[in-house]
Amino acid sequence: MFDEEETLNVDELAKVEEVCVDILPGIWRCMTKDDMLVSKCSGGIANRVYLVQVKPDRAEGKLGTEPNRVIVRLYGSTILKNIDEPRLLGDDAEIIIFHFLSVYKLGPRLLGVFTKGRIEEYIPNVRPGPKILEKRVINQVMARLFARIHSLELPITRKHVFYSTLFHGLMGERVKDEGEMIIQYDEEATVIADEIDAFPFHKQLKWLDDTSIKIGAKSVFCHNDLHLYNILFRSEHKDGNKIRKSLDTDDYNFWRSIMVPIDYELGSYGWRGYDLAYFLNFRYYHPCEGEVDYEKIKFPDSEEVLTFVKDYLSHLSEIDPNFDPADSNVEQVVKEVELASLYTHLFLFGWAINDRRIESVLDWPKAYPYLRYRKYKAEQEQFIKKYGVPGVES
């Protein structure tokens, strides 16, 4: 969401205005700062994101084919303090990824590149609530999006930098020795504090990596952060006219035409199961702040996972020229998703441990990150029993 009321950093504001005038065509070439409206997007894991608009009175009758609104991204995170490079692959690789996905119509168009940033297409959009994910047709379109992304061959490193950099970075400042975390708790949560302090985070990550290899999990290019709020639902046609069709429709082609994935900053090669599990585990509304009821928080059941995997493989078999039924059968992919679901629980738990602003206000016995921690332990035990794989070495 963009906040027009937020006070902007003066130097960053000047940089944003400068690159728009310097790079964009048409009316932008003769713009001054007084001709632009700039607002900042809240959040942003790896970048600072700005919406820049030509003021209506300046644009009237003077716009040609150039856009009147653009997105400007300045690289660098103000959120992840413990990770040297949260964008994982650096400037050059990120531009390559963004360009390829733009060409394949899997993201916004690239409009310009500058040192430590880029300009991209602004897509007018609506933001439906989580209930939209209950629609069968939406999940079919999502399955196809994953199949398209996972079938790409990109000229970037195939090392799993997402897990090695981001996951291990989450604990970088909080781990003194293996299995010991620097965490402060209220006295009431002493039992939980002791339990989490003793949790061998890095050993668990190694077990996940090793087990992924043992079960033959497939490595592909992944988005790594594709959930409802990283999907844009177009509200305008490319000619600027409003889309009038109701969002109640079950028209598959309509949804395909308006759903656009964004925010590939965490994109890299990794386990395909993680991409699918991350999306599936966020299909339901999860109150990440405040108290949560462990029994009422919903996660996808086995039938939902099975249905999504079947849709995914159906699209993958049509899209991927290298599709191999031997390593892409339903049972295999379900197993990969079940294992990768553990990564997602560990990630959300680790995020809260990493961020002192979050950690300091949590009532841990009733907190969402602790729920994900408990889910991790319970599902890990189930996975080990179901598939007969070795547990974590003590």
C-alpha positions as CSV (number, residue, x, y, z in Angstrom):
1,M,0.0,0.0,0.0
2,F,1.2,3.5,-0.8
3,D,1.0,6.2,1.8
4,E,0.8,9.8,0.4
5,E,1.0,11.2,3.9
6,E,4.3,9.6,5.0
7,T,7.2,12.0,5.3
8,L,9.9,10.9,2.8
9,N,13.6,10.9,3.2
10,V,14.8,14.1,1.4
11,D,17.8,12.5,-0.3
12,E,15.8,9.5,-1.5
13,L,13.0,11.7,-2.7
14,A,15.4,13.8,-4.8
15,K,16.9,10.5,-6.2
16,V,13.5,9.2,-7.2
17,E,12.6,12.4,-8.9
18,E,16.0,12.7,-10.7
19,V,15.9,9.2,-12.2
20,C,12.3,9.7,-13.5
21,V,13.4,12.9,-15.4
22,D,16.6,11.3,-16.6
23,I,15.3,8.0,-17.9
24,L,11.6,8.2,-18.8
25,P,10.4,9.6,-22.2
26,G,8.0,12.2,-23.3
27,I,6.5,14.6,-20.7
28,W,8.9,13.2,-18.0
29,R,11.9,14.8,-19.7
30,C,10.7,18.3,-18.8
31,M,9.3,17.6,-15.4
32,T,10.3,19.3,-12.2
33,K,9.8,18.1,-8.6
34,D,6.7,20.3,-8.4
35,D,5.1,18.3,-11.2
36,M,5.3,15.0,-9.5
37,L,3.4,13.2,-6.7
38,V,5.6,10.7,-4.8
39,S,4.4,8.2,-2.2
40,K,6.1,5.3,-0.5
41,C,5.0,1.7,-0.2
42,S,4.8,0.2,3.3
43,G,6.9,-2.9,3.9
44,G,9.4,-3.9,1.4
45,I,11.8,-6.7,2.4
46,A,14.6,-6.0,0.0
47,N,13.8,-2.6,-1.6
48,R,12.3,0.8,-0.9
49,V,9.4,1.2,-3.2
50,Y,7.9,4.5,-4.5
51,L,4.9,5.3,-6.7
52,V,5.6,8.4,-8.8
53,Q,2.7,10.1,-10.6
54,V,2.5,13.1,-13.0
55,K,0.2,15.6,-11.4
56,P,-3.2,15.7,-13.1
57,D,-3.0,19.4,-14.1
58,R,0.5,18.8,-15.6
59,A,-0.5,15.7,-17.6
60,E,-3.8,17.0,-19.0
61,G,-3.6,17.0,-22.8
62,K,0.1,16.5,-22.8
63,L,0.6,12.7,-22.4
64,G,1.4,10.6,-25.4
65,T,2.2,6.9,-25.1
66,E,4.4,7.4,-22.0
67,P,3.1,6.3,-18.6
68,N,1.7,8.8,-16.2
69,R,2.5,6.6,-13.2
70,V,5.6,4.4,-12.5
71,I,7.2,2.4,-9.7
72,V,10.7,3.3,-8.6
73,R,12.6,0.8,-6.5
74,L,15.7,1.7,-4.6
75,Y,17.7,-1.4,-3.6
76,G,18.4,-2.1,0.0
77,S,16.5,-3.1,3.1
78,T,15.5,-1.2,6.1
79,I,13.9,-4.2,7.7
80,L,16.4,-7.0,7.7
81,K,19.3,-5.6,9.7
82,N,21.1,-8.9,10.2
83,I,21.5,-9.9,6.6
84,D,24.2,-8.2,4.5
85,E,22.3,-8.7,1.2
86,P,18.7,-9.7,1.6
87,R,18.2,-9.5,-2.2
88,L,20.3,-12.6,-2.4
89,L,21.8,-12.4,-5.9
90,G,22.8,-8.7,-6.3
91,D,21.9,-6.0,-8.7
92,D,22.9,-7.6,-12.0
93,A,21.1,-10.9,-11.4
94,E,18.0,-9.2,-10.1
95,I,17.7,-7.1,-13.3
96,I,18.2,-10.3,-15.4
97,I,15.4,-12.0,-13.5
98,F,13.1,-9.0,-13.7
99,H,13.8,-8.6,-17.4
100,F,13.1,-12.3,-18.3
101,L,9.9,-12.4,-16.2
102,S,8.8,-9.1,-17.9
103,V,9.4,-10.6,-21.4
104,Y,7.4,-13.8,-20.4
105,K,4.6,-11.6,-19.0
106,L,5.1,-12.9,-15.5
107,G,5.6,-9.5,-14.0
108,P,5.5,-5.7,-14.7
109,R,7.4,-4.2,-17.6
110,L,11.0,-2.9,-17.0
111,L,11.1,0.8,-17.9
112,G,14.6,1.8,-16.8
113,V,17.7,0.9,-14.8
114,F,20.0,3.0,-12.7
115,T,22.7,2.5,-10.1
116,K,21.1,0.7,-7.1
117,G,17.6,0.7,-8.5
118,R,15.1,0.4,-11.4
119,I,11.9,1.9,-12.8
120,E,9.0,-0.4,-13.6
121,E,5.5,-0.4,-14.9
122,Y,2.8,0.6,-12.4
123,I,-0.2,-1.7,-12.7
124,P,-3.5,-0.3,-11.4
125,N,-5.0,-3.0,-9.2
126,V,-7.5,-4.0,-6.6
127,R,-6.6,-6.0,-3.5
128,P,-9.2,-8.7,-2.8
129,G,-9.2,-10.2,0.7
130,P,-8.0,-13.7,1.6
131,K,-11.4,-15.2,0.9
132,I,-10.6,-14.9,-2.8
133,L,-8.3,-17.8,-2.4
134,E,-11.2,-20.0,-1.5
135,K,-12.3,-19.8,-5.2
136,R,-11.3,-22.9,-7.1
137,V,-10.5,-20.9,-10.2
138,I,-8.0,-18.7,-8.4
139,N,-6.1,-21.7,-7.2
140,Q,-6.1,-23.1,-10.8
141,V,-4.6,-19.9,-12.0
142,M,-2.0,-19.9,-9.2
143,A,-1.0,-23.5,-10.1
144,R,-0.4,-22.4,-13.6
145,L,1.6,-19.4,-12.6
146,F,3.9,-21.7,-10.5
147,A,4.2,-24.1,-13.4
148,R,5.3,-21.2,-15.7
149,I,7.8,-19.9,-13.2
150,H,9.2,-23.3,-12.4
151,S,9.7,-24.1,-16.1
152,L,12.0,-21.1,-16.7
153,E,15.7,-21.6,-17.4
154,L,17.4,-18.4,-16.2
155,P,21.1,-17.5,-16.7
156,I,21.8,-17.1,-12.9
157,T,23.5,-19.3,-10.3
158,R,21.7,-22.5,-9.4
159,K,23.0,-22.5,-5.9
160,H,20.3,-22.4,-3.3
161,V,21.2,-18.9,-2.0
162,F,17.7,-18.3,-0.5
163,Y,18.2,-21.0,2.1
164,S,21.9,-20.4,2.7
165,T,21.7,-16.6,2.9
166,L,18.3,-15.6,4.2
167,F,17.5,-18.5,6.5
168,H,21.0,-18.6,8.1
169,G,21.0,-14.8,8.2
170,L,17.8,-14.8,10.2
171,M,19.8,-16.3,13.1
172,G,23.1,-14.5,12.4
173,E,22.9,-12.0,15.3
174,R,20.9,-14.2,17.6
175,V,23.0,-17.3,17.8
176,K,26.1,-17.4,20.1
177,D,26.8,-21.1,19.7
178,E,25.0,-23.9,17.9
179,G,21.6,-24.3,19.4
180,E,21.8,-21.3,21.7
181,M,19.8,-18.1,21.0
182,I,20.0,-14.7,22.6
183,I,16.4,-14.1,23.5
184,Q,14.7,-12.1,26.3
185,Y,11.4,-13.2,27.7
186,D,9.0,-12.2,30.5
187,E,9.3,-14.5,33.5
188,E,5.9,-16.0,32.7
189,A,7.3,-17.5,29.5
190,T,10.4,-19.1,31.1
191,V,9.4,-22.6,30.0
192,I,9.0,-21.5,26.4
193,A,12.2,-19.4,26.6
194,D,14.2,-22.5,27.7
195,E,12.5,-24.6,24.9
196,I,13.3,-22.2,22.2
197,D,16.8,-21.4,23.5
198,A,17.6,-25.1,23.2
199,F,16.2,-25.4,19.7
200,P,19.1,-26.2,17.3
201,F,18.1,-23.9,14.5
202,H,21.1,-24.6,12.2
203,K,20.9,-28.3,12.7
204,Q,17.3,-28.2,11.7
205,L,18.2,-26.3,8.6
206,K,20.8,-28.9,7.7
207,W,18.4,-31.7,8.3
208,L,15.9,-30.0,5.9
209,D,18.5,-29.5,3.2
210,D,19.9,-33.1,3.6
211,T,16.4,-34.6,3.6
212,S,15.3,-32.6,0.6
213,I,18.2,-34.2,-1.3
214,K,17.4,-37.7,0.0
215,I,13.8,-37.6,-1.2
216,G,14.8,-36.4,-4.6
217,A,13.3,-32.9,-4.3
218,K,13.5,-31.0,-7.6
219,S,15.5,-27.7,-7.9
220,V,13.9,-25.1,-10.1
221,F,13.7,-21.3,-10.4
222,C,11.4,-20.2,-7.6
223,H,9.7,-16.9,-6.6
224,N,10.1,-17.8,-2.9
225,D,7.6,-15.2,-1.7
226,L,4.5,-15.7,-3.8
227,H,1.3,-15.2,-1.7
228,L,-1.9,-13.2,-2.1
229,Y,-0.2,-9.8,-1.5
230,N,2.5,-10.4,-4.1
231,I,-0.2,-10.9,-6.8
232,L,-1.7,-7.9,-8.5
233,F,-5.3,-8.1,-9.8
234,R,-5.5,-5.6,-12.7
235,S,-8.3,-3.0,-12.4
236,E,-7.7,-1.4,-15.8
237,H,-7.2,-2.6,-19.3
238,K,-4.0,-1.6,-21.0
239,D,-5.8,1.2,-22.8
240,G,-6.7,2.7,-19.4
241,N,-10.3,1.7,-19.3
242,K,-11.7,0.2,-16.1
243,I,-12.3,-3.5,-16.0
244,R,-16.0,-3.9,-15.4
245,K,-16.3,-7.7,-14.8
246,S,-17.3,-8.8,-11.4
247,L,-14.8,-10.5,-9.2
248,D,-17.5,-13.1,-8.4
249,T,-16.9,-14.7,-11.8
250,D,-15.4,-18.2,-12.2
251,D,-14.2,-17.4,-15.7
252,Y,-10.7,-18.9,-15.8
253,N,-9.4,-16.9,-18.8
254,F,-10.6,-13.6,-17.1
255,W,-8.6,-14.4,-13.9
256,R,-5.5,-15.5,-16.0
257,S,-5.7,-12.1,-17.8
258,I,-5.7,-9.9,-14.6
259,M,-3.4,-11.8,-12.2
260,V,0.2,-10.6,-12.3
261,P,3.0,-11.9,-9.9
262,I,5.3,-9.2,-8.5
263,D,8.3,-8.8,-6.1
264,Y,10.8,-11.3,-7.3
265,E,13.6,-9.9,-5.0
266,L,13.9,-13.3,-3.2
267,G,13.7,-15.2,-6.5
268,S,16.5,-17.8,-7.0
269,Y,16.9,-21.5,-7.7
270,G,15.6,-23.7,-4.9
271,W,13.2,-26.5,-4.0
272,R,9.9,-26.2,-5.9
273,G,8.1,-27.7,-2.9
274,Y,8.9,-24.5,-0.9
275,D,7.2,-22.3,-3.4
276,L,4.1,-24.4,-3.4
277,A,4.0,-24.9,0.4
278,Y,4.6,-21.2,1.1
279,F,1.6,-20.3,-1.0
280,L,-0.6,-23.0,0.4
281,N,0.2,-22.2,4.0
282,F,-0.9,-18.6,3.4
283,R,-4.2,-19.5,1.7
284,Y,-6.0,-18.7,4.9
285,Y,-6.0,-15.5,6.9
286,H,-3.4,-15.7,9.6
287,P,-3.3,-12.9,12.3
288,C,0.4,-12.5,12.6
289,E,0.1,-10.0,15.4
290,G,-1.7,-10.4,18.8
291,E,-3.0,-13.6,20.3
292,V,-3.9,-16.6,18.2
293,D,-6.0,-19.7,18.9
294,Y,-3.8,-22.6,17.9
295,E,-6.9,-24.8,17.3
296,K,-8.6,-22.3,15.0
297,I,-5.8,-21.2,12.7
298,K,-6.4,-23.1,9.5
299,F,-3.8,-24.7,7.2
300,P,-4.5,-26.6,4.0
301,D,-5.6,-30.2,4.6
302,S,-4.2,-33.2,2.6
303,E,-7.1,-33.0,0.0
304,E,-6.4,-29.3,-0.7
305,V,-2.7,-30.0,-1.1
306,L,-3.4,-33.0,-3.4
307,T,-5.8,-31.0,-5.6
308,F,-3.3,-28.1,-6.0
309,V,-0.5,-30.4,-6.8
310,K,-2.6,-32.2,-9.5
311,D,-3.5,-28.8,-11.0
312,Y,0.2,-27.8,-10.9
313,L,1.4,-30.9,-12.6
314,S,-1.3,-30.8,-15.2
315,H,-0.1,-27.3,-16.3
316,L,3.6,-28.2,-15.9
317,S,3.2,-31.2,-18.3
318,E,1.9,-28.8,-20.9
319,I,4.3,-25.9,-20.3
320,D,7.7,-27.4,-19.4
321,P,9.6,-28.8,-22.4
322,N,11.7,-30.8,-19.9
323,F,8.8,-32.3,-18.0
324,D,9.7,-35.7,-16.7
325,P,6.9,-37.9,-15.2
326,A,9.4,-39.9,-13.3
327,D,10.3,-37.0,-11.0
328,S,7.1,-35.1,-11.3
329,N,4.4,-37.5,-10.3
330,V,1.7,-36.6,-7.7
331,E,3.1,-38.6,-4.8
332,Q,6.6,-37.2,-5.2
333,V,5.5,-33.6,-5.4
334,V,3.1,-34.0,-2.4
335,K,6.1,-35.4,-0.4
336,E,8.2,-32.4,-1.5
337,V,5.5,-30.0,-0.4
338,E,5.0,-31.7,3.0
339,L,8.8,-31.4,3.7
340,A,9.0,-27.9,2.4
341,S,6.1,-26.9,4.6
342,L,8.6,-27.3,7.5
343,Y,10.8,-24.7,5.9
344,T,7.9,-22.2,5.8
345,H,7.2,-22.7,9.5
346,L,10.9,-22.3,10.4
347,F,11.1,-19.1,8.3
348,L,8.2,-17.4,10.0
349,F,9.4,-18.4,13.4
350,G,12.9,-17.3,12.6
351,W,11.7,-14.0,11.3
352,A,10.1,-13.2,14.7
353,I,13.2,-14.2,16.6
354,N,15.3,-12.1,14.3
355,D,13.3,-8.9,14.6
356,R,13.7,-7.4,18.0
357,R,10.7,-5.1,17.4
358,I,8.5,-8.1,16.9
359,E,10.1,-10.3,19.6
360,S,9.9,-7.6,22.3
361,V,6.1,-7.3,22.1
362,L,5.1,-10.9,21.7
363,D,3.2,-12.8,24.3
364,W,5.0,-16.0,23.3
365,P,2.6,-18.6,24.6
366,K,-0.2,-17.1,22.4
367,A,1.9,-15.7,19.6
368,Y,1.7,-16.6,15.9
369,P,5.4,-17.4,15.5
370,Y,5.2,-19.8,18.4
371,L,2.3,-21.5,16.6
372,R,4.5,-22.0,13.6
373,Y,7.2,-23.3,15.8
374,R,4.8,-25.9,17.2
375,K,3.6,-26.7,13.7
376,Y,7.2,-27.3,12.7
377,K,7.8,-29.8,15.4
378,A,4.5,-31.7,15.0
379,E,4.7,-31.9,11.2
380,Q,8.4,-32.9,11.3
381,E,7.5,-35.8,13.5
382,Q,4.7,-36.8,11.2
383,F,7.0,-36.6,8.1
384,I,9.7,-38.8,9.7
385,K,7.2,-41.5,10.6
386,K,5.3,-41.4,7.3
387,Y,8.3,-41.6,5.0
388,G,10.8,-43.4,7.3
389,V,13.5,-40.8,7.0
390,P,16.2,-40.3,9.7
391,G,15.6,-37.6,12.3
392,V,17.9,-34.7,13.3
393,E,21.2,-35.9,14.7
394,S,21.7,-35.0,18.3
